[in-house]
Amino acid sequence: AEGGTITYDPWGRMRLNGVLELTRCLGSSVWMNKGVSSNPDIATYDLVGKEQSFFIIGSDGIFNKLTYQEAVDLVKFCSTPQEAANILTSKATTLNSESSDNATAIVVRLNGW
């Protein structure tokens, strides 16, 4: 955050100024004058060989209900990225049945799949 304060809520999730969950920050025009930048941090990695099988991009609807390791364990035996994304969203939605929060996942296949 540019000028905002990062705090943790009672469940250990980071919040901007005690309110906005960080997964909601990027590009939020409502919050731009309150310390949110629409400029993402970008990193580049060379993935060589077959050590990495996939990567997961998931919304807070996924990662508020599943740990990173639980998500990996669900994905690693799937046949396709589509199947993996469906399993992640289905599992998170089942665990979060009392909420209207969405669960969005993208699974990208890498050389080690």
Beta strands, then each sheet from edge to edge (+ up, - down):
strand 1: 6-8
strand 2: 14-16
strand 3: 20-21
strand 4: 54-58
strand 5: 105-109
sheet 1: 1+ 2- 3+
sheet 2: 4+ 5-
end
